[in-house]
């Protein structure tokens, strides 16, 4: 790290870093990848963690996706109990009054903002595309730990979909 920088240069470095962090935090999640490089001076290294709030965007998106998946799952179950089968599309949930609006997928790219749903006979699959922003057709995020155990934890670098479940 550099110790011999002038105050003005240090402030300019830190301002550029913070401006870039703010700009990245405003982008849709699929475009948000990490954080800008911290300037190479001791003061920036100490002050940069203050921008941690922008890094929490992934955690907020995961919680939002989980909440939207839960709400939609409950609406699907209510629809099935009352009508004997699941709807062909999620739009039917809105049309029939089970949902006021269709919940968005916070990980989807602009232009494809809704959760993914498909019906297959008497079953369905409901999922979010997850942090990688790719529709993996309902393949759940799986990560093997060092001990070989499979985890379904969602992290910003996860690949696969956040699957609410496959119905019976």
C-alpha positions in Angstrom: 0.0 0.0 0.0 1.1 3.5 -0.7 1.5 5.8 2.3 2.9 8.9 0.5 -0.1 10.2 -1.4 -1.4 13.7 -1.0 -4.8 14.3 0.7 -6.4 15.5 -2.5 -5.4 12.3 -4.4 -6.5 10.1 -1.6 -9.9 11.8 -1.5 -10.2 11.6 -5.3 -9.4 7.9 -5.2 -12.0 7.3 -2.4 -14.6 9.4 -4.2 -14.2 7.4 -7.4 -14.4 4.1 -5.5 -17.6 5.2 -3.7 -19.2 6.6 -6.9 -18.5 3.3 -8.7 -19.9 1.3 -5.8 -23.1 3.4 -5.8 -23.5 3.1 -9.6 -23.0 -0.7 -9.4 -25.5 -1.0 -6.6 -28.2 0.7 -8.8 -27.9 -1.8 -11.6 -30.2 -4.8 -11.8 -28.8 -7.8 -10.0 -27.7 -9.8 -13.0 -25.3 -6.9 -13.9 -24.0 -6.5 -10.4 -20.8 -8.5 -10.0 -18.7 -7.8 -6.9 -17.3 -4.4 -6.0 -14.8 -2.1 -7.6 -11.2 -2.4 -6.7 -10.3 -0.5 -3.5 -7.7 2.2 -4.2 -4.2 1.3 -3.2 -3.8 3.6 -0.2 -4.1 3.0 3.6 -7.0 5.5 4.1 -9.1 4.0 1.3 -8.5 0.5 2.7 -9.8 1.7 6.0 -12.8 3.6 4.7 -13.9 1.4 1.8 -15.7 -1.1 4.1 -18.2 1.7 4.9 -19.8 0.9 1.5 -20.7 -2.6 2.7 -24.4 -1.8 2.2 -24.0 -2.0 -1.6 -22.6 -5.5 -1.2 -25.6 -6.6 0.7 -27.7 -6.4 -2.5 -27.2 -10.2 -3.1 -28.6 -11.0 0.4 -31.6 -8.7 -0.1 -32.3 -10.3 -3.6 -32.2 -13.8 -2.1 -34.6 -12.9 0.7 -36.9 -11.2 -1.9 -36.8 -14.2 -4.2 -37.6 -16.5 -1.2 -40.5 -14.4 -0.2 -41.9 -14.2 -3.7 -41.5 -18.0 -4.1 -43.3 -18.7 -0.9 -46.2 -16.3 -1.7 -46.6 -17.9 -5.1 -46.4 -21.5 -3.7 -49.2 -20.6 -1.3 -51.3 -19.2 -4.1 -50.7 -22.3 -6.2 -51.8 -24.6 -3.3 -54.9 -22.5 -2.7 -55.8 -22.7 -6.4 -55.3 -26.4 -6.4 -57.4 -27.0 -3.3 -60.3 -24.9 -4.7 -60.1 -26.0 -8.4 -58.6 -29.5 -8.3 -55.5 -28.8 -10.3 -52.7 -26.3 -10.7 -53.1 -23.5 -13.2 -51.5 -23.7 -16.6 -49.8 -20.3 -16.1 -49.0 -18.0 -13.2 -51.2 -15.3 -14.9 -54.2 -17.4 -14.0 -53.4 -16.8 -10.3 -53.7 -13.1 -10.8 -56.8 -13.4 -13.1 -58.6 -15.5 -10.5 -57.7 -13.3 -7.6 -55.2 -15.5 -5.8 -52.5 -12.9 -6.3 -52.9 -9.1 -6.8 -49.8 -9.0 -8.9 -47.4 -11.6 -10.1 -44.3 -11.6 -7.9 -41.1 -10.5 -9.7 -37.8 -12.4 -9.8 -35.1 -10.1 -8.5 -32.5 -12.0 -10.3 -34.1 -11.8 -13.8 -32.8 -9.6 -16.5 -34.9 -6.6 -17.5 -37.7 -7.8 -19.8 -38.1 -11.1 -18.1 -38.9 -10.1 -14.5 -41.3 -12.9 -13.4 -40.6 -16.1 -11.5 -40.4 -19.2 -13.8 -43.2 -21.7 -13.7 -44.1 -24.7 -15.8 -46.8 -27.3 -15.4 -46.2 -30.9 -16.3 -49.3 -33.0 -16.0 -50.4 -32.9 -12.3 -47.1 -31.4 -11.2 -45.3 -28.0 -11.4 -41.9 -26.5 -11.0 -41.6 -22.9 -9.6 -38.2 -21.2 -9.4 -36.1 -18.0 -9.6 -33.2 -18.0 -12.1 -30.8 -17.2 -9.2 -27.7 -15.0 -8.9 -26.2 -16.2 -12.2 -29.3 -14.8 -14.1 -29.5 -17.9 -16.3 -32.6 -20.0 -16.6 -31.4 -23.5 -15.8 -34.9 -24.9 -16.3 -35.4 -25.6 -12.6 -32.0 -27.2 -11.8 -31.4 -26.3 -8.2 -28.3 -24.6 -6.9 -26.0 -27.2 -5.4 -22.6 -26.7 -3.9 -20.4 -29.4 -2.5 -18.4 -28.5 0.6 -14.9 -29.6 1.4 -16.5 -32.5 3.3 -18.4 -33.6 0.2 -21.8 -32.7 1.6 -24.2 -30.9 -0.7 -25.5 -27.4 0.3 -28.3 -25.5 -1.3 -27.2 -22.2 0.1 -27.5 -19.3 -2.3 -24.4 -17.1 -2.7 -23.7 -14.3 -5.2 -21.4 -16.7 -7.1 -24.0 -19.6 -7.1 -25.0 -21.2 -10.4 -28.4 -22.8 -10.9 -31.9 -21.8 -9.9 -33.5 -21.2 -6.6 -36.2 -23.8 -6.7 -39.3 -23.5 -4.5 -40.0 -27.2 -5.1 -41.4 -29.7 -7.4 -45.0 -30.5 -6.6 -46.5 -34.0 -6.4 
